[in-house]
Amino acid sequence: MGDFLVYAIAFPITFLLLVLGMSLAARRILGLRIGLIRTALACLLAMSIASGIFGETTATPTTSLVTIQLGISLLAVIGLLAFAEIIVPTGSIPPPTEWWGMLRRRIARTRRYSKITAIAFRHGLGPYLRGRERSDAGLARSLRLALQDAGVTFVKLGQVLSTRADLLPPDFVDELSLLQDKVPPASWDSVRSVLDEEVGLDAFASIDPEPLAAASIAQVHRAVLKTGAEVVVKVQRPDVRAVAEGDLDIVSRLAETLQRTRWGAALGVRDLAAGFAAALREELDFRVEARNIAAVSAVSDTSVGLPHVHLSTSRVLVMDRLDGVPVRGAAEDEGLARTLLRFVLRQVMLDGVFHADPHPGNVLLLTDGRLGLLDFGSVGRIDSALRSALQRLLLAIDRSDPAGLTDALLELTSRPEDIDEQRLERALGQFMARHLGVGMRPDVEMFGDLFALVSRFGLSIPPEIAAVFRALATLEGTLGVLSPGFNIVVESRAFAAEQISERLTPESVRRTMAEELQAVLPMLRRLPRRIDRITGAMEQGRLSMSMRLFADERDRSFVTGLLHQVMLTVLGATAGVMAVLLLGSSGGPQIVPEIGLYQVFGYNLLIISVLLGLRVVVAVFRPRS
């Protein structure tokens, strides 16, 4: 009984120490952090293999054979772990404590995915999901109906796609522009629970249970703060975030499937899905909208009214109520249309922060005669380099300069390596002759032809510039409501010409020259001394050039890793050759019958060779971070 207790206590301790030792050895040899469960399973299998090999060899193994047995055990562990790392890398499977939650999410996703797939097949989109391609005149309408039936996330996706005239044919853009996300309002009880969780109902003196407007993501209520300020409260629907996250996962998986098709790869659906997911997640966080309002307000003048934010959380936004009526019910006014266009163009061209969705529902005619902007969930940002290229593009269009338009367009887009610039310039010249010739009246269709030309030459418009054109296309509809027949292209050219004229005034030129001179003045001060040193070194024959190879840490890391793998490969191959030679030799003292000392050395070298080879294999197949 006493021996049994000792064995019962000693065996688990020995096994744990063995697992710990094997884990440390495996981590060191493979260069990986191996999980305890995976290592324990590998140890059990390795000990079974080793005992099967040596179980009948000898009853009393010598020290030399013990090294071989331990080496084979370690080799089996490393081999099993290396195979597991190649097939299922560490970290790809979550811990068991998360399995139940994953199972529930997978079931919910599968159920939603089945519903989305059924909607797609019902509208005739099944062949496209399977990667097949066919001609269908009604495909645009089928896609719009499928997105409409699929719910909030897919309606938003369709609305975003409707702005990408550079990627989709005109019939798709026109059809997807019809998508609307108007839904019945959520119950007051659910809205009140969200308000109570986020800000507390005691923050308001009163709040109207009837919403002013309701959309798929949020709805707006009129309220009065305890300070007496009249505000509107934007409240997110209680379940919209969970639904959106599940749908975004489905959109990502569908994009991965469609990326493998020819037309999906050409459109870059994976990148489109990633950009859409990032934009929608920002729209679901009202704190982002509050920051957007602050950013736009900081660089805007008072010609257009903007709301002031009183309070914001991720699901509730409290801001000033702009007193006015929607522009659809306002009288026609060309002056207001011109003011709104110049306001947006100034944001785009000069400030770099602009309202990216100025549709008529987001524009009010205020009681003081000004226009007001609402809903800053979608705000575009472009850096100074893109703004400068965009200004040069408009200037080239104004001057009908194909060469300047080519240069500006190549600065705005991601250019392929094999682009024929001369052919592109000729195509742009034909484009300008067709739309900007004598007697021609430029219109927004000009941008559609420009997008088609960009797509034909394999150029990729960055998302920031796509957001600019989306905002301008949306703005054209709003301007048409304010002033039917208002020509956005002509007015934009006039605005660009005014900005260029302002930059060419004597005061502006003098200020620009002073700023540039101030920037280069420190370099000019050091230039005479440096020229003197260079000429002195040339006169004395001491002028030389010094270059440091692998000065970049990434280059050194790459070369070091490559040399490391080469050295391991050479050492492993050398050990393998020596092992084969020793195993084929019959000399040396006998350790046990049929196994001599040379064979023992050969087996150990063979184990070392295989371990080094496994290290190289794991390094090759390991995912790069």
C-alpha positions as CSV (number, residue, x, y, z in Angstrom):
1,M,0.0,0.0,0.0
2,G,2.9,2.4,0.9
3,D,4.6,1.7,-2.4
4,F,1.4,2.4,-4.3
5,L,1.0,5.7,-2.5
6,V,4.6,6.7,-3.3
7,Y,4.0,5.7,-6.9
8,A,0.7,7.6,-7.1
9,I,2.4,10.7,-5.8
10,A,5.7,10.4,-7.7
11,F,4.2,9.6,-11.1
12,P,2.2,12.9,-11.5
13,I,5.1,14.9,-10.3
14,T,7.5,13.2,-12.6
15,F,5.1,13.6,-15.5
16,L,4.6,17.3,-14.8
17,L,8.4,17.8,-14.6
18,L,8.7,15.9,-17.9
19,V,6.1,18.0,-19.5
20,L,7.8,21.2,-18.2
21,G,11.2,20.1,-19.5
22,M,9.8,19.0,-22.9
23,S,7.9,22.3,-23.2
24,L,11.0,24.4,-22.4
25,A,13.1,22.3,-24.9
26,A,10.4,22.5,-27.6
27,R,10.1,26.3,-27.2
28,R,13.9,26.7,-27.4
29,I,14.3,24.4,-30.4
30,L,11.3,25.6,-32.4
31,G,11.5,29.2,-31.2
32,L,7.8,29.1,-30.3
33,R,5.6,29.4,-27.2
34,I,3.9,26.1,-27.0
35,G,0.7,25.6,-24.9
36,L,0.7,23.2,-21.9
37,I,-2.2,21.1,-23.1
38,R,-0.6,20.6,-26.5
39,T,2.8,19.8,-25.0
40,A,1.2,17.3,-22.5
41,L,-0.6,15.4,-25.4
42,A,2.7,15.4,-27.4
43,C,4.6,14.0,-24.4
44,L,2.1,11.1,-23.9
45,L,2.4,10.2,-27.6
46,A,6.2,10.5,-27.5
47,M,6.5,8.3,-24.5
48,S,4.3,5.7,-26.1
49,I,6.5,5.8,-29.2
50,A,9.7,5.6,-27.3
51,S,8.5,2.7,-25.0
52,G,7.3,0.9,-28.1
53,I,10.7,1.2,-29.7
54,F,12.8,0.3,-26.6
55,G,10.3,-1.8,-24.7
56,E,11.7,-5.1,-26.1
57,T,15.3,-4.0,-26.9
58,T,16.7,-4.5,-23.4
59,A,15.4,-4.8,-19.9
60,T,18.3,-2.8,-18.4
61,P,19.1,0.0,-20.7
62,T,22.6,1.5,-20.4
63,T,23.4,5.2,-20.1
64,S,24.1,5.4,-23.9
65,L,20.8,3.9,-24.7
66,V,19.1,6.3,-22.3
67,T,20.4,9.2,-24.3
68,I,19.0,7.7,-27.4
69,Q,15.6,7.0,-25.8
70,L,15.4,10.6,-24.4
71,G,16.5,11.9,-27.8
72,I,13.8,9.9,-29.6
73,S,11.2,11.0,-27.1
74,L,12.3,14.6,-27.6
75,L,12.3,14.1,-31.3
76,A,8.8,12.7,-31.2
77,V,7.6,15.6,-29.1
78,I,9.2,18.2,-31.4
79,G,7.9,16.4,-34.5
80,L,4.4,16.3,-33.2
81,L,4.5,19.9,-32.1
82,A,6.0,21.0,-35.4
83,F,3.4,19.2,-37.3
84,A,0.7,20.7,-35.1
85,E,2.2,24.2,-35.6
86,I,2.1,23.9,-39.3
87,I,-1.4,22.6,-39.4
88,V,-2.9,24.5,-36.5
89,P,-0.6,27.3,-35.3
90,T,-0.6,28.3,-31.7
91,G,-3.3,30.8,-30.9
92,S,-5.5,29.9,-33.8
93,I,-7.7,27.9,-31.5
94,P,-9.0,29.8,-28.4
95,P,-8.9,28.3,-25.0
96,P,-11.6,26.0,-23.9
97,T,-13.1,28.6,-21.6
98,E,-14.2,30.5,-24.8
99,W,-15.6,27.6,-26.7
100,W,-19.2,27.9,-25.4
101,G,-19.4,31.6,-26.4
102,M,-17.8,30.8,-29.8
103,L,-20.3,28.0,-30.4
104,R,-23.2,30.4,-29.6
105,R,-21.8,33.1,-31.9
106,R,-21.2,30.5,-34.7
107,I,-24.7,29.2,-34.5
108,A,-26.1,32.8,-34.6
109,R,-23.8,33.6,-37.5
110,T,-24.7,30.5,-39.4
111,R,-28.4,31.2,-38.9
112,R,-27.9,34.8,-40.2
113,Y,-25.7,33.6,-43.0
114,S,-28.3,31.2,-44.1
115,K,-30.9,33.9,-44.1
116,I,-28.7,36.2,-46.2
117,T,-27.9,33.4,-48.6
118,A,-31.6,32.6,-49.0
119,I,-32.3,36.3,-49.8
120,A,-29.5,36.3,-52.4
121,F,-30.7,33.1,-54.1
122,R,-34.3,34.4,-54.0
123,H,-33.2,37.4,-56.0
124,G,-31.2,35.4,-58.5
125,L,-27.7,36.2,-57.1
126,G,-26.7,32.6,-56.4
127,P,-24.4,32.1,-59.4
128,Y,-22.4,35.1,-58.4
129,L,-21.9,33.9,-54.8
130,R,-20.6,30.6,-56.3
131,G,-18.0,32.6,-58.3
132,R,-19.8,32.1,-61.7
133,E,-20.3,35.0,-64.0
134,R,-23.2,35.5,-66.4
135,S,-24.9,38.4,-68.2
136,D,-28.1,39.6,-66.6
137,A,-29.8,42.9,-67.5
138,G,-31.7,43.0,-64.3
139,L,-28.7,42.3,-62.0
140,A,-28.5,45.8,-60.6
141,R,-32.2,45.7,-59.5
142,S,-31.8,42.2,-58.1
143,L,-28.8,43.4,-56.0
144,R,-30.7,46.4,-54.8
145,L,-33.7,44.3,-53.7
146,A,-31.5,41.8,-52.0
147,L,-29.6,44.4,-50.0
148,Q,-32.9,46.1,-49.1
149,D,-34.3,42.8,-47.7
150,A,-31.0,41.9,-45.9
151,G,-31.3,44.7,-43.3
152,V,-29.5,47.7,-42.0
153,T,-25.9,46.7,-42.6
154,F,-26.4,45.7,-46.2
155,V,-28.5,48.8,-46.9
156,K,-25.6,50.9,-45.7
157,L,-23.3,48.8,-47.8
158,G,-25.4,49.5,-50.9
159,Q,-25.5,53.2,-50.1
160,V,-21.7,53.3,-49.9
161,L,-21.4,51.3,-53.2
162,S,-23.8,53.8,-54.9
163,T,-21.1,56.4,-54.4
164,R,-18.3,54.4,-56.1
165,A,-18.9,55.4,-59.7
166,D,-15.2,54.7,-60.3
167,L,-15.9,51.0,-59.6
168,L,-19.5,50.2,-60.7
169,P,-21.3,50.7,-64.0
170,P,-23.8,53.6,-64.1
171,D,-26.8,51.3,-64.0
172,F,-25.6,49.9,-60.6
173,V,-24.9,53.3,-59.2
174,D,-28.4,54.6,-60.2
175,E,-30.2,51.5,-58.8
176,L,-28.3,51.4,-55.5
177,S,-28.9,55.2,-55.1
178,L,-32.6,54.2,-54.5
179,L,-31.8,52.4,-51.3
180,Q,-33.4,53.9,-48.2
181,D,-33.0,53.0,-44.6
182,K,-36.3,54.4,-43.2
183,V,-37.7,52.0,-40.6
184,P,-40.4,52.2,-38.0
185,P,-39.2,53.9,-34.8
186,A,-38.2,51.9,-31.8
187,S,-40.5,51.7,-28.8
188,W,-40.1,54.5,-26.2
189,D,-39.4,51.9,-23.4
190,S,-36.3,50.6,-25.3
191,V,-35.1,54.2,-26.0
192,R,-35.6,55.2,-22.4
193,S,-33.6,52.2,-21.2
194,V,-30.7,53.3,-23.5
195,L,-30.9,56.9,-22.2
196,D,-31.0,55.7,-18.6
197,E,-27.9,53.5,-19.1
198,E,-25.8,56.1,-21.0
199,V,-26.6,59.5,-19.5
200,G,-29.5,59.2,-17.1
201,L,-33.0,60.7,-17.6
202,D,-32.3,63.2,-14.8
203,A,-30.0,65.1,-17.3
204,F,-33.1,66.4,-19.1
205,A,-35.9,68.7,-17.9
206,S,-38.2,67.1,-20.5
207,I,-37.9,64.8,-23.5
208,D,-40.5,64.1,-26.2
209,P,-41.3,60.3,-26.5
210,E,-42.3,60.9,-30.2
211,P,-39.2,60.9,-32.4
212,L,-38.5,63.6,-34.9
213,A,-36.9,61.1,-37.3
214,A,-36.1,57.4,-37.3
215,A,-33.4,55.5,-39.3
216,S,-31.9,52.1,-39.1
217,I,-29.1,53.0,-36.7
218,A,-30.7,55.7,-34.5
219,Q,-33.6,58.0,-34.0
220,V,-33.8,61.6,-32.8
221,H,-36.0,63.1,-30.1
222,R,-36.7,66.6,-29.0
223,A,-35.6,67.5,-25.5
224,V,-34.9,70.4,-23.1
225,L,-31.9,70.4,-20.8
226,K,-32.1,71.6,-17.2
227,T,-30.3,74.7,-18.3
228,G,-33.2,75.5,-20.5
229,A,-31.4,74.8,-23.7
230,E,-33.5,73.2,-26.5
231,V,-31.7,70.2,-27.8
232,V,-32.1,67.1,-29.9
233,V,-31.1,63.7,-28.6
234,K,-29.8,61.1,-31.0
235,V,-30.3,57.6,-29.5
236,Q,-28.9,54.4,-31.0
237,R,-31.3,51.5,-31.4
238,P,-30.7,48.9,-28.6
239,D,-29.8,45.9,-30.8
240,V,-28.3,47.6,-33.8
241,R,-24.6,47.1,-32.7
242,A,-24.9,43.4,-32.2
243,V,-26.7,42.9,-35.5
244,A,-24.1,45.1,-37.3
245,E,-21.1,43.2,-35.9
246,G,-22.6,39.9,-37.0
247,D,-23.4,41.2,-40.4
248,L,-19.9,42.7,-40.8
249,D,-18.5,39.3,-40.2
250,I,-20.7,37.9,-42.9
251,V,-19.7,40.8,-45.3
252,S,-16.0,40.0,-44.6
253,R,-16.5,36.3,-45.4
254,L,-18.5,37.1,-48.5
255,A,-15.7,39.5,-49.6
256,E,-13.1,36.8,-49.1
257,T,-15.2,34.4,-51.3
258,L,-15.8,37.0,-54.0
259,Q,-12.1,38.1,-54.0
260,R,-11.3,34.7,-55.6
261,T,-13.4,35.6,-58.7
262,R,-12.0,37.6,-61.6
263,W,-14.4,40.5,-61.2
264,G,-14.1,40.5,-57.4
265,A,-10.4,40.8,-57.6
266,A,-10.6,43.5,-60.2
267,L,-12.9,45.5,-57.9
268,G,-10.9,44.8,-54.8
269,V,-13.9,43.7,-52.8
270,R,-11.8,42.7,-49.8
271,D,-10.5,46.2,-49.4
272,L,-13.9,47.6,-50.0
273,A,-15.4,45.4,-47.2
274,A,-12.6,46.4,-44.8
275,G,-13.2,50.1,-45.5
276,F,-16.9,49.8,-45.1
277,A,-16.6,47.9,-41.8
278,A,-14.3,50.6,-40.4
279,A,-16.7,53.4,-41.5
280,L,-19.8,51.6,-40.1
281,R,-18.1,51.0,-36.7
282,E,-17.2,54.7,-36.5
283,E,-20.8,55.5,-37.3
284,L,-22.0,53.3,-34.5
285,D,-19.9,55.2,-32.0
286,F,-21.5,58.6,-31.5
287,R,-18.4,59.9,-29.8
288,V,-16.7,59.9,-33.2
289,E,-19.5,62.0,-34.5
290,A,-19.1,64.5,-31.7
291,R,-15.4,64.8,-32.5
292,N,-16.3,65.2,-36.2
293,I,-18.6,68.1,-35.3
294,A,-15.8,69.7,-33.3
295,A,-13.3,69.3,-36.1
296,V,-15.6,70.8,-38.8
297,S,-16.7,73.6,-36.5
298,A,-13.1,74.6,-35.7
299,V,-12.3,75.3,-39.4
300,S,-15.6,76.6,-40.6
301,D,-17.0,80.2,-40.9
302,T,-20.5,81.2,-39.9
303,S,-22.1,81.2,-43.4
304,V,-23.6,77.8,-42.6
305,G,-25.0,76.8,-39.2
306,L,-23.5,73.8,-37.3
307,P,-24.8,72.2,-34.1
308,H,-23.0,72.4,-30.8
309,V,-22.5,69.2,-28.8
310,H,-23.6,69.3,-25.2
311,L,-23.1,65.6,-24.3
312,S,-21.9,62.5,-26.0
313,T,-21.5,58.8,-25.3
314,S,-21.1,55.8,-27.6
315,R,-24.9,55.5,-28.0
316,V,-26.3,58.9,-27.2
317,L,-25.5,62.3,-28.6
318,V,-27.1,65.5,-27.3
319,M,-26.7,68.7,-29.4
320,D,-28.3,72.0,-30.2
321,R,-31.5,71.9,-32.1
322,L,-31.2,73.9,-35.3
323,D,-34.4,75.8,-35.8
324,G,-35.4,75.5,-39.4
325,V,-37.2,73.4,-42.1
326,P,-35.8,70.8,-44.5
327,V,-34.6,72.3,-47.8
328,R,-37.1,70.2,-49.8
329,G,-39.8,72.5,-48.5
330,A,-37.9,75.8,-48.9
331,A,-38.2,78.3,-51.7
332,E,-35.6,78.2,-54.6
333,D,-32.6,80.3,-53.9
334,E,-29.5,80.2,-56.1
335,G,-27.5,82.3,-53.6
336,L,-28.0,79.7,-50.9
337,A,-26.9,77.0,-53.3
338,R,-23.7,78.8,-54.1
339,T,-23.0,79.5,-50.4
340,L,-23.4,75.7,-49.6
341,L,-21.2,74.7,-52.5
342,R,-18.5,77.1,-51.5
343,F,-18.7,76.1,-47.9
344,V,-18.1,72.4,-48.8
345,L,-15.4,73.2,-51.4
346,R,-13.6,75.3,-48.8
347,Q,-13.7,72.4,-46.4
348,V,-12.4,70.0,-49.1
349,M,-9.7,72.2,-50.7
350,L,-8.4,74.3,-47.9
351,D,-9.4,72.8,-44.5
352,G,-9.1,69.0,-45.3
353,V,-12.1,68.2,-43.1
354,F,-15.6,68.1,-44.8
355,H,-19.1,66.8,-44.4
356,A,-19.2,63.6,-46.5
357,D,-23.0,63.1,-46.8
358,P,-24.7,66.5,-47.5
359,H,-27.9,65.0,-48.9
360,P,-31.2,67.1,-48.7
361,G,-32.2,65.4,-45.4
362,N,-29.1,66.7,-43.7
363,V,-29.5,70.3,-44.8
364,L,-31.9,72.7,-43.1
365,L,-33.1,76.2,-44.0
366,L,-32.7,78.1,-40.7
367,T,-35.0,80.8,-39.5
368,D,-32.2,83.4,-39.7
369,G,-32.0,82.7,-43.5
370,R,-28.8,80.6,-43.3
371,L,-28.4,76.9,-44.1
372,G,-27.6,74.4,-41.4
373,L,-25.9,71.0,-41.6
374,L,-26.9,67.9,-39.6
375,D,-25.6,64.3,-39.1
376,F,-21.8,64.3,-39.0
377,G,-21.4,60.5,-38.7
378,S,-19.7,60.6,-42.0
379,V,-16.8,63.1,-42.2
380,G,-14.0,63.0,-44.8
381,R,-10.4,63.9,-44.1
382,I,-7.7,64.5,-46.8
383,D,-4.1,65.5,-46.1
384,S,-2.3,68.5,-47.6
385,A,-0.6,66.4,-50.4
386,L,-3.9,65.1,-51.7
387,R,-5.5,68.6,-51.4
388,S,-2.7,70.1,-53.4
389,A,-3.1,67.4,-56.1
390,L,-6.9,67.9,-56.1
391,Q,-6.4,71.6,-56.6
392,R,-4.0,71.0,-59.5
393,L,-6.6,68.6,-61.0
394,L,-9.3,71.3,-61.0
395,L,-6.8,73.8,-62.3
396,A,-5.9,71.5,-65.2
397,I,-9.6,71.0,-66.0
398,D,-10.2,74.7,-65.9
399,R,-7.2,75.3,-68.3
400,S,-8.1,72.3,-70.5
401,D,-4.5,71.0,-69.9
402,P,-4.2,67.2,-70.6
403,A,-0.6,67.1,-69.4
404,G,-1.4,68.8,-66.1
405,L,-4.5,66.6,-65.6
406,T,-2.4,63.5,-66.2
407,D,0.2,64.6,-63.6
408,A,-2.5,65.5,-61.0
409,L,-4.4,62.3,-61.6
410,L,-1.3,60.1,-61.2
411,E,-0.6,62.0,-57.9
412,L,-4.1,61.3,-56.7
413,T,-4.2,57.6,-57.6
414,S,-2.2,54.5,-57.0
415,R,-0.5,53.9,-60.4
416,P,0.4,50.5,-61.8
417,E,4.0,50.0,-62.8
418,D,3.3,49.3,-66.5
419,I,1.0,52.3,-67.2
420,D,1.4,54.0,-70.5
421,E,1.5,57.7,-69.6
422,Q,1.5,58.9,-73.2
423,R,-1.6,56.9,-74.0
424,L,-3.3,58.1,-70.7
425,E,-2.5,61.7,-71.7
426,R,-4.1,61.2,-75.1
427,A,-7.2,59.7,-73.5
428,L,-7.5,62.6,-71.1
429,G,-7.1,65.0,-74.0
430,Q,-10.0,63.3,-75.8
431,F,-12.0,63.4,-72.5
432,M,-11.5,67.1,-72.1
433,A,-12.3,67.8,-75.8
434,R,-15.6,65.9,-75.4
435,H,-16.7,67.6,-72.1
436,L,-14.8,70.9,-72.0
437,G,-14.7,72.0,-75.6
438,V,-16.2,75.2,-77.1
439,G,-19.9,75.3,-76.6
440,M,-19.9,72.3,-74.2
441,R,-21.6,72.7,-70.8
442,P,-19.8,70.6,-68.2
443,D,-22.0,68.5,-65.9
444,V,-21.6,65.9,-63.3
445,E,-21.6,63.1,-66.0
446,M,-18.1,64.3,-66.7
447,F,-16.9,62.8,-63.5
448,G,-18.6,59.5,-64.4
449,D,-16.6,59.4,-67.7
450,L,-13.4,60.3,-65.7
451,F,-14.0,57.4,-63.3
452,A,-14.5,55.0,-66.3
453,L,-11.2,56.2,-67.8
454,V,-9.4,55.8,-64.5
455,S,-10.8,52.2,-64.2
456,R,-9.8,51.4,-67.8
457,F,-6.1,52.3,-67.1
458,G,-6.0,50.3,-63.9
459,L,-5.6,53.3,-61.6
460,S,-6.9,53.0,-58.0
461,I,-8.6,56.1,-56.4
462,P,-7.8,56.3,-52.7
463,P,-10.7,56.2,-50.3
464,E,-10.2,59.8,-49.2
465,I,-10.6,61.1,-52.8
466,A,-13.5,58.7,-53.4
467,A,-15.2,60.3,-50.3
468,V,-14.7,63.7,-51.9
469,F,-16.4,62.8,-55.1
470,R,-19.1,61.0,-53.2
471,A,-19.8,64.2,-51.2
472,L,-19.9,66.3,-54.4
473,A,-22.2,63.8,-56.1
474,T,-24.5,63.9,-53.1
475,L,-24.2,67.7,-52.9
476,E,-25.3,68.0,-56.5
477,G,-28.7,66.6,-55.6
478,T,-29.1,69.0,-52.7
479,L,-28.1,71.9,-54.8
480,G,-30.7,70.9,-57.4
481,V,-33.3,71.1,-54.7
482,L,-32.2,74.6,-53.7
483,S,-31.8,75.8,-57.3
484,P,-32.9,73.6,-60.2
485,G,-30.4,73.7,-63.0
486,F,-27.5,74.7,-60.8
487,N,-24.2,73.6,-62.4
488,I,-21.8,72.3,-59.8
489,V,-18.9,71.9,-62.3
490,V,-19.0,75.5,-63.5
491,E,-19.3,76.9,-60.0
492,S,-16.5,74.7,-58.8
493,R,-14.2,75.9,-61.6
494,A,-15.1,79.5,-60.6
495,F,-14.2,78.8,-57.0
496,A,-10.9,77.2,-58.0
497,A,-10.1,80.2,-60.2
498,E,-10.8,82.6,-57.3
499,Q,-8.5,80.6,-55.0
500,I,-5.7,80.6,-57.5
501,S,-6.2,84.4,-58.0
502,E,-6.0,85.0,-54.3
503,R,-2.7,83.0,-54.1
504,L,-1.3,85.2,-57.0
505,T,-1.8,88.6,-55.3
506,P,1.4,90.4,-54.4
507,E,0.7,90.0,-50.7
508,S,0.1,86.3,-51.0
509,V,3.2,85.8,-53.1
510,R,5.3,87.8,-50.7
511,R,4.0,85.8,-47.7
512,T,4.6,82.5,-49.5
513,M,8.2,83.5,-50.4
514,A,8.9,84.6,-46.9
515,E,7.6,81.3,-45.5
516,E,9.7,79.3,-48.0
517,L,12.8,81.4,-47.3
518,Q,12.4,81.0,-43.6
519,A,12.3,77.2,-44.0
520,V,15.5,77.1,-46.1
521,L,17.5,79.8,-44.3
522,P,19.2,77.4,-41.7
523,M,20.4,75.3,-44.6
524,L,21.7,78.3,-46.5
525,R,23.7,79.4,-43.5
526,R,25.5,76.1,-43.3
527,L,26.0,75.8,-47.0
528,P,29.3,78.0,-47.3
529,R,31.0,76.0,-44.6
530,R,30.1,72.7,-46.1
531,I,31.3,73.8,-49.6
532,D,34.6,75.0,-48.0
533,R,35.1,71.6,-46.4
534,I,34.3,69.7,-49.6
535,T,36.7,71.8,-51.7
536,G,39.4,71.5,-49.0
537,A,39.1,67.7,-49.0
538,M,39.3,67.6,-52.8
539,E,42.4,69.8,-52.8
540,Q,44.1,67.5,-50.3
541,G,42.9,64.3,-51.9
542,R,40.9,63.3,-48.8
543,L,37.4,63.3,-50.4
544,S,35.8,59.9,-50.0
545,M,32.3,58.5,-49.9
546,S,31.1,56.3,-47.1
547,M,28.2,53.8,-47.4
548,R,26.7,51.7,-44.6
549,L,25.3,48.4,-45.8
550,F,22.3,47.1,-43.9
551,A,21.8,50.4,-42.0
552,D,18.1,49.6,-41.7
553,E,17.2,47.3,-38.8
554,R,14.7,45.4,-41.0
555,D,17.5,44.6,-43.5
556,R,19.8,43.3,-40.7
557,S,17.0,41.3,-39.3
558,F,16.2,39.7,-42.6
559,V,19.8,38.8,-43.4
560,T,20.3,37.5,-39.8
561,G,17.3,35.3,-40.1
562,L,18.3,34.0,-43.5
563,L,21.9,33.2,-42.3
564,H,20.4,31.5,-39.2
565,Q,18.3,29.2,-41.3
566,V,21.2,28.5,-43.7
567,M,23.5,27.6,-40.7
568,L,20.8,25.4,-39.2
569,T,20.3,23.6,-42.6
570,V,24.1,23.1,-43.1
571,L,24.6,21.8,-39.5
572,G,21.5,19.5,-39.8
573,A,22.8,18.2,-43.1
574,T,26.3,17.7,-41.8
575,A,25.0,15.9,-38.7
576,G,22.8,13.7,-40.9
577,V,25.7,12.7,-43.2
578,M,27.9,11.9,-40.1
579,A,25.0,9.9,-38.6
580,V,24.6,7.8,-41.8
581,L,28.4,7.1,-41.9
582,L,28.5,6.1,-38.2
583,L,25.4,3.9,-38.5
584,G,27.0,2.1,-41.5
585,S,30.2,1.5,-39.5
586,S,30.7,-1.8,-37.7
587,G,33.5,-0.8,-35.5
588,G,33.6,0.3,-31.8
589,P,32.7,-1.6,-28.6
590,Q,29.3,-3.2,-28.3
591,I,26.9,-1.5,-25.9
592,V,24.2,-4.1,-26.2
593,P,23.9,-7.0,-28.7
594,E,23.4,-5.6,-32.2
595,I,24.1,-2.0,-31.1
596,G,27.7,-0.6,-30.9
597,L,29.1,2.7,-29.7
598,Y,29.4,4.1,-33.2
599,Q,25.7,3.3,-33.8
600,V,24.8,5.1,-30.5
601,F,26.7,8.2,-31.8
602,G,25.0,7.8,-35.1
603,Y,21.5,7.7,-33.6
604,N,22.2,10.8,-31.5
605,L,23.5,12.7,-34.5
606,L,20.5,11.6,-36.5
607,I,18.2,12.9,-33.8
608,I,20.1,16.2,-33.8
609,S,19.9,16.4,-37.6
610,V,16.1,15.9,-37.6
611,L,15.6,18.4,-34.8
612,L,17.6,21.1,-36.7
613,G,15.6,20.3,-39.8
614,L,12.3,20.6,-37.9
615,R,13.5,24.0,-36.6
616,V,14.1,25.2,-40.2
617,V,10.7,23.8,-41.4
618,V,8.8,25.6,-38.6
619,A,10.7,28.8,-39.3
620,V,9.7,28.6,-43.0
621,F,6.0,27.9,-42.3
622,R,5.6,30.2,-39.4
623,P,3.2,33.1,-40.2
624,R,5.0,36.4,-40.5
625,S,3.7,39.2,-38.2
